């Protein structure tokens, strides 16, 4: 087992040294830092070794190429720094999230995504957001916690459900099955120029629709 140790960061949450640290947090989840090189391809993404997200590139990689070049959003993820997406398009809107994302009280800011009827690719037009859908897993609960999302713009004129975090949040219809738990999540606008979340049908700041065994706690 790894020992619990103190990780020393500067005021910008950057590591002060290039030593590899192993930390056992309050939820008994082990994660590691290796200086400023946090190569997430070297982690398994299971409960004891979640995929570490620390900047724009690692976020996009984690949510689109987690395993062998394909996104596997049933994994465990942990954000360890505030991330500014700088208004760049985030291509995760097709993803169905069924994993565990620990926001660690960090902020993803300047999220920008758009989709219109002239887009060349033909994809599922049902749901659109940072994730297309958040659904309950088959073997464990789907959890997203302690995360703030600053939306510059999320817009689609073709999808039925549009939301800042996800177009749809769908839990199991069986109360005894796994559930979706969202805890301490806030979705805010980062520009006063336009509505941050736009769509042609069912639109919400957090999500377009919530259905099934879903627990929402401290949502702003």
HUDA-V878866 format. One record per residue. N is the residue number from 1. RES is the residue in three letters. BURIAL is # if it has 16 or more other C-alpha atoms within 10 Angstrom, else .. Layout:
n,res,burial
N,RES,BURIAL
N,RES,BURIAL
This chain:
n,res,burial
1,UNK,.
2,UNK,.
3,UNK,.
4,UNK,.
5,UNK,.
6,UNK,.
7,UNK,.
8,UNK,.
9,UNK,.
10,UNK,.
11,UNK,.
12,UNK,.
13,UNK,.
14,UNK,.
15,UNK,#
16,UNK,.
17,UNK,.
18,UNK,.
19,UNK,.
20,UNK,.
21,UNK,#
22,UNK,#
23,UNK,#
24,UNK,#
25,UNK,.
26,UNK,.
27,UNK,.
28,UNK,.
29,UNK,.
30,UNK,#
31,UNK,#
32,UNK,#
33,UNK,#
34,UNK,.
35,UNK,.
36,UNK,.
37,UNK,.
38,UNK,#
39,UNK,.
40,UNK,#
41,UNK,#
42,UNK,.
43,UNK,#
44,UNK,.
45,UNK,#
46,UNK,#
47,UNK,#
48,UNK,.
49,UNK,#
50,UNK,#
51,UNK,#
52,UNK,#
53,UNK,#
54,UNK,#
55,UNK,#
56,UNK,#
57,UNK,.
58,UNK,#
59,UNK,#
60,UNK,#
61,UNK,#
62,UNK,#
63,UNK,#
64,UNK,#
65,UNK,#
66,UNK,#
67,UNK,#
68,UNK,.
69,UNK,.
70,UNK,.
71,UNK,#
72,UNK,#
73,UNK,#
74,UNK,#
75,UNK,#
76,UNK,#
77,UNK,#
78,UNK,#
79,UNK,#
80,UNK,#
81,UNK,#
82,UNK,#
83,UNK,#
84,UNK,.
85,UNK,#
86,UNK,.
87,UNK,.
88,UNK,.
89,UNK,.
90,UNK,#
91,UNK,#
92,UNK,#
93,UNK,#
94,UNK,#
95,UNK,#
96,UNK,#
97,UNK,#
98,UNK,#
99,UNK,#
100,UNK,#
101,UNK,#
102,UNK,#
103,UNK,#
104,UNK,.
105,UNK,.
106,UNK,#
107,UNK,#
108,UNK,#
109,UNK,#
110,UNK,#
111,UNK,#
112,UNK,#
113,UNK,#
114,UNK,#
115,UNK,#
116,UNK,.
117,UNK,.
118,UNK,.
119,UNK,.
120,UNK,.
121,UNK,.
122,UNK,.
123,UNK,.
124,UNK,.
125,UNK,#
126,UNK,.
127,UNK,#
128,UNK,#
129,UNK,#
130,UNK,#
131,UNK,#
132,UNK,#
133,UNK,#
134,UNK,#
135,UNK,#
136,UNK,#
137,UNK,#
138,UNK,.
139,UNK,.
140,UNK,.
141,UNK,#
142,UNK,#
143,UNK,#
144,UNK,#
145,UNK,#
146,UNK,#
147,UNK,#
148,UNK,#
149,UNK,#
150,UNK,#
151,UNK,#
152,UNK,#
153,UNK,#
154,UNK,#
155,UNK,#
156,UNK,#
157,UNK,#
158,UNK,#
159,UNK,#
160,UNK,#
161,UNK,#
162,UNK,#
163,UNK,#
164,UNK,#
165,UNK,#
166,UNK,#
167,UNK,#
168,UNK,#
169,UNK,#
170,UNK,#
171,UNK,#
172,UNK,#
173,UNK,.
174,UNK,.
175,UNK,.
176,UNK,.
177,UNK,.
178,UNK,#
179,UNK,#
180,UNK,#
181,UNK,#
182,UNK,#
183,UNK,#
184,UNK,#
185,UNK,#
186,UNK,#
187,UNK,#
188,UNK,#
189,UNK,#
190,UNK,#
191,UNK,.
192,UNK,.
193,UNK,.
194,UNK,.
195,UNK,.
196,UNK,#
197,UNK,#
198,UNK,#
199,UNK,#
200,UNK,.
201,UNK,.
202,UNK,#
203,UNK,#
204,UNK,#
205,UNK,#
206,UNK,#
207,UNK,#
208,UNK,#
209,UNK,#
210,UNK,#
211,UNK,.
212,UNK,#
213,UNK,#
214,UNK,#
215,UNK,.
216,UNK,.
217,UNK,.
218,UNK,.
219,UNK,.
220,UNK,.
